Amino acid sequence: MQRIAVIGAGIVGVSVAFRLAESAAARVWLIDGSQPGTGTTSSSFAWVNANEKTPRHYFELNRAGLEEHFRLRDELTGRAPWLSSRGNLEWTEDEAALEKLRRRVARLHSWGYATDWWEASRVNEIMEPNVAFPDPDIPVAFFPEEAWVDAPGLTNTLVQLARRNGAQVRFGAAVEAIELGGGRVAAVRLQSGERLPVDAAINAAGPGADRVGALLGLPLPLRSSEGLLLRLAVEGNPIERIVHTQQINFRPDGTGHILLHHSSIDKKLKDATETESSLCRELLERARRVVPALENAKIDDARVGVRPVPEDGLPCVGAVSGVPGYYEAVTHSGVTVCLLVGRLLAREVLTGEVDPLIASFPPDRFTRG
């Protein structure tokens, strides 16, 4: 039986632990210095998609990642309260931006991705009556298969499933060292003093992945970025699906709540003249211009999360050849690809089989040390 430590209980790490624990050939420990899903996972917009993902092999990974969410839903006989699959709407008032959107939709269509065009008036009539479009004839791109996920909810469910299959957890106990024996991974030592003899260690520590890699002299080069997520308390359900505009992005967050985000606000987080509260107010003002029904909405929560992005912007998944038994699972768009990466990396660890979908993203492409 292989003894395996998964370091990091964000949505990627718990997905790997869940699939490993299904195997009778694995004894699994899931380790995190905090509680599951309370880091980057809790501050993700959690839009599940392959919409703007290029190059083609990265698109295919994300498309398969989107499909994997529906696969798990079916596997659990349709019980997936964390998954909302009502699609995504996107439009712009700027002609240059509209042409860029048209080219993207055409590319996605040619790659077999579900896309459609609607007039704004029809969107108001059938989908989103509360959205104030600048023109009833404005073209709106609709991506019907895209979804959003309650990422902390899915994370906690996967932890429960992993534990049901025998995985042991060590939460609130950060990894202090990864020990080698005979040139390969031999044990993980925790700050609590506990030593876990293992045959493999999987680094799924998100923004902390560089630190975990450094324990082996193999720091992972990251260019992580911050993102602001604003949660509103609202009356009823003023929007029903994901909505993207040039100034604001929305999605529901369960009954009575909406999440707001926009990359242009994220860029202001490092501006010394801006405060988090002023950026929250700006997000809310932008949202009210697009959905006037949010006039009485109240700010319920604001979170700044750190997104783990490998240096070249692409996922880092698989074995690190320099240290047998050491694997990495670090990626942006973690909510989209988590379930797929979990299943495919578990297979690689247990059998040595590397699936073509993740073979294009090997950790060995980075210079270490």
VENBEL-V761823 format. One line per field, one symbol per residue. psi: psi as a letter, one per 30 degrees, with the letter a starting at -180 (. if undefined). burial: b if it has 16 or more other ideal C-beta (glycine too) atoms within 10 Angstrom, else e. A space follows every 50 residues. Layout:
psi=???
burial=???
This chain:
psi=kkkkkjjjhafeefeeeeeeffkfgkkkkjkkfalkgfbeefgkfhjjlg egjlaefeeeeeeeeeefeeeeeeeghfjiffkjigakkkllfkeeeeee eeeeeeeeefggkjllklkeeeeeeediffkjkfkfgkkkkkjfflllkj eeeeeeeeeeeeeegfkkkikgjlkeljklkgglkflkklfffkkjklfk kjjhgbfgeeeeeffgghkkjkilllkkkkkkklkbiflfakkklffkkl llhlkglkkklkefeefffgjffkleeeeeeeeeeeefeeiffgegkkke kkkjljkjjlegflljkakjffjkfklkikklheeefeeeeeeeeeeeee ffkjkfefffhkfffkkl.
burial=eebbbbbbbbbbbbbbbbbbbbbeebbbbbbbbebbbebbbbbbbbbbbb bebeeeebbbbbbbbbebbbebbeeeeeebebbbbbbbbbbbeeeeebee beebbeebeeeebebeebebeebbeebbeebebeeeebebbbbebbbbbb bbbbbbbbbebbbebebebbeebbbeebbeeeeebbbbebeeeeebebbb bbbbbbbbbbebbebbebbbebebbebbbbbbebeeebbbbbbbbbbbbb bbbeeebbbbbbeebbebeeeeeeeeeebbebbbebbbebbebbeebeee ebeebbbbbbeeebbbbbbbeebebbbbbbbbbbbbbbbbbbbbbbbbbb eeebbebbebbbbeebebe
